[in-house]
Amino acid sequence: MKSLYLCLLVILLPLRAEERTPPNIVLLFSDDAGYADFGFQGSTSFPTPHLDRLAARGVIFDQLYVTAAVCGPSRAGLLTGRYQQRFGFEENNVPGLMDPAGLTGDDMGLPLGLPTIADHLKSRGYRTALFGKWHMGNADRYHPTHRGFDEFYGFRDGARSFFAYAADAADRPSKRMERGFGNFAEPAGYLTDVLAAEACDFIERHREQPFFAFVSFHAVHPPMEPDPRFADMFPELEGKRRKLAQMNWSLDLACGRIVQKLHDLGLEENTLVIFTNDNGGPTDANRSNNYPLSGTKANHLEGGIRVPGIMVWPDRIKADTRFAPPASTLDFLPTFMAAADPGSSPQPEWDGVDLIPHLTGQDPAAPHRALFWKKENRGVIRRGDWKLIRFPDRPAELYNIPRDPAEQHNLAAEHPELVRELFSELFAWEGELKRPLWQLERRFETKAAERMDIYRTHQRDMVR
């Protein structure tokens, strides 16, 4: 009887230990970065040594997609684990250039009642914090501290200066840095550095309990304001490209500082760290490079929706690996929840999946049968190797992405049956969506289409 008890104890101890020590989770999220503008993505002109070392400790995603080609909707999908169109959050930033249709700017935000990643993790005993950009609604009712985050140091809007505003200089309060709820506190230093320092302080204070730190950097989104300390760096580059490299350098240093804090506190082995970006680089705005992909932020070519991605969890994920199948930022919420509470079941409304079984080889199948995008009348489906892009004013286009990642060879005429099949599947998905709560003003509807046509070819001519 005693030997049986000892056997059961040996079997159960690992399970109980796992329950006692859920992983910490750190999400490092850049803004408007170029797909190619990182060393681990092959860049030779944009050194990112800290992120390169992080990538070597885990897995690099070859095909990680966001749910939208612009900042706000992309974040809405990530935060909820659901296609944002399911709850009426269209693929446009709020309030931005919207036709309010009876709504004021303050009415536009992540619909109340939808649980976020922070809500879910908080219910599992996590301490949660957001540092940096929010962009999920400016009104008080949408505030991060009302959406599951215990702590907040950031700004509600979609963009601001990297330097402190004077007391009367900000054009609206939503751009001001805020600590907690309503306590304005402009940064005492370069914003990218300050966000890293705040994240490190949070990690230090909560190292004895599981925590979730969402570090939502504003870098490298315009305005193009590099840290003056690095003004002499990258003399071989010019104009915005040089400023972008300097801002990217600050971003890399900030990420490295946070990862080093985890190491110094002995937390890195049981911390799941992700680095990724919110949408494709806006080549026209900040000279980011999405090579070898075509397209930019705000359109549905690969350069608008495919982003760099790293995931590190030494306890579970093998170092120095790559993951080829398409994955999505929709998958972060289910992955985090499965890690935080291994016995829990995925919620049926989630569109994402737990990536860990796929990354470890436990499940050899691709995470998704198909992925979808929609913006006004434009729609996209990626199923297997094939991607269909539907337009309101021209014939659909069909690409084999593994063979043609730059989308230079439209195969729609060669595969009419496949085009019809993908059209039907896209229409079926759209039939599940909620009517948009707001839409782009008519006078701005062609902007994304024009940007798509301008950047049809990949940016091989740009310095990598």
Stockholm file with secondary structure:
# STOCKHOLM 1.0

chainA/1-464         MKSLYLCLLVILLPLRAEERTPPNIVLLFSDDAGYADFGFQGSTSFPTPHLDRLAARGVIFDQLYVTAAVCGPSRAGLLTGRYQQRFGFEENNVPGLMDPAGLTGDDMGLPLGLPTIADHLKSRGYRTALFGKWHMGNADRYHPTHRGFDEFYGFRDGARSFFAYAADAADRPSKRMERGFGNFAEPAGYLTDVLAAEACDFIERHREQPFFAFVSFHAVHPPMEPDPRFADMFPELEGKRRKLAQMNWSLDLACGRIVQKLHDLGLEENTLVIFTNDNGGPTDANRSNNYPLSGTKANHLEGGIRVPGIMVWPDRIKADTRFAPPASTLDFLPTFMAAADPGSSPQPEWDGVDLIPHLTGQDPAAPHRALFWKKENRGVIRRGDWKLIRFPDRPAELYNIPRDPAEQHNLAAEHPELVRELFSELFAWEGELKRPLWQLERRFETKAAERMDIYRTHQRDMVR
#=GR chainA/1-464 SS CHHHHHHHHHHHHHHHHHHHCCCEEEEEEESSCCTTCSGGGTCSSSCCHHHHHHHHTSEEESSEECSCSSHHHHHHHHHHTSCGGGGTCCSSCSSTTEECTTCCGGGCSSCTTCCCHHHHHHTTTCEEEEEEECCSCSSGGGCGGGTTCSEEEEESSSCCCSSCCCTTTCSSGGGSCEETTTEECCCSSCHHHHHHHHHHHHHHHTTTSCEEEEEECCTTSSSCCCCGGGTTSCTTSCHHHHHHHHHHHHHHHHHHHHHHHHHHTTCGGGEEEEEEESSCCCHHHHCCCCTTSCCCTTSSSHHHHEECEEEECTTTSCSSEEECSCEEGGGHHHHHHHHHCTTCCCCTTCCCCCCHHHHHTSSCSCSCSEEEEEETTEEEEEETTEEEEECSSSCCEEEETTTCTTCCCCCGGGCHHHHHHHHHHHHHHHTTSCCCSCEECGGGTTHHHHHHHHTCSCCTTSCC
#=GC SS_cons         CHHHHHHHHHHHHHHHHHHHCCCEEEEEEESSCCTTCSGGGTCSSSCCHHHHHHHHTSEEESSEECSCSSHHHHHHHHHHTSCGGGGTCCSSCSSTTEECTTCCGGGCSSCTTCCCHHHHHHTTTCEEEEEEECCSCSSGGGCGGGTTCSEEEEESSSCCCSSCCCTTTCSSGGGSCEETTTEECCCSSCHHHHHHHHHHHHHHHTTTSCEEEEEECCTTSSSCCCCGGGTTSCTTSCHHHHHHHHHHHHHHHHHHHHHHHHHHTTCGGGEEEEEEESSCCCHHHHCCCCTTSCCCTTSSSHHHHEECEEEECTTTSCSSEEECSCEEGGGHHHHHHHHHCTTCCCCTTCCCCCCHHHHHTSSCSCSCSEEEEEETTEEEEEETTEEEEECSSSCCEEEETTTCTTCCCCCGGGCHHHHHHHHHHHHHHHTTSCCCSCEECGGGTTHHHHHHHHTCSCCTTSCC
//
